[in-house]
Amino acid sequence: MSTKQDDAVDEEMPFLEHLIELRSRLLRGFAFVGLLFLPTYYFAEPLFTFIAAPLMQALPEGSDMIATQVTSPFLTPFKLAIYTAIFIGVPFLLHQLWGFVSPGLYRKEKRFAFPLLFSSVLLFYAGMAFSYFLVFPLVFNFFVSVSPEGVAIMTDINEYLNFVMKMFLAFGIAFEIPVATFLLAWSGLSSAQSMANKRPYVIIGCFITGMLLTPPDVISQLLLALPTWLLFEFGVLLARVVEKRETDAAQPEDESGPGL
C-alpha cells in the first residue's frame, strides 16, 4: 500500500511543480503590470489626448467628446492606464510565458525562442501602429463625411476607448499571422503547400474577420482583410524557407558512401 501511495505522490509532484511555477509566472506578470500602471495612470490625460487625436482631427471645428455616464471621467483614464500597462508589458509577459514552457523544449527548439519572441512583439506593435496611423484617420474621416447635415457628432469617451482598444487588439493579433504560419510549418502540423492550397478559404476568412472585428464600413474591413491576407502569404513564404532548410539539413553531408 505504501509503495503505491509513494508512486502516486511521485507522479503528482511534477504536475504540482508545474502549477506552482505557473502561479509564480502569473504573479510576476500581474506585479509587473501593476508597477507599470502607476506611471501610466499619472500620464493618463495626455495618453487619452494622444489616443483621441485621430478622431478630434476628423471632427468639425468646435466639436468635442462627451462623457454620458457619471463615472466615465474617472473610469476611462483608469481603463486606459490598465490597457497601456498591459500593452507596454507584452515583452515581459511573453518572456514569462517562454520561461514556463522552455524547460519542456529541446535545444534545437530553444534556438527559435528569441527570434519568435522578438518578431511576435514587433508584429503586434506594428499592427497597433498600422491601425492608429492609417486606419483611424481614414475611418473617422469617412464617418464624419457621411454624417447627415445638421447632426452634431459627439462621441462618448468610454465608448471611444472601447472601440480603439478593440481595433488595436484586432490588428495586433492579425499581424501575428506570419508567426502562426511559421509555427505550423516548423512543428509539422501543416506544410507550406497545404496552407497554400487553402488560400481561397483563408481569403474568405480574412474578409469575414474584417467584417466582424471592424465597424460596418468597407474601408476598415478592407484595411484589416487585405493586410491579413498579405501577411498570410508572407507566412507561407517563411514556411517554404523553413521546410527547405530542414530538408537540406536532413540530407547527409557526404553522399559518396562510406570510405574504404
Summary of the structure (lengths in Angstrom):
residues: 260
radius of gyration: 24.4
end to end distance: 60.6
largest distance: 93.5
contacts: 695
relative contact order: 0.09
helix: 80%
strand: 1%
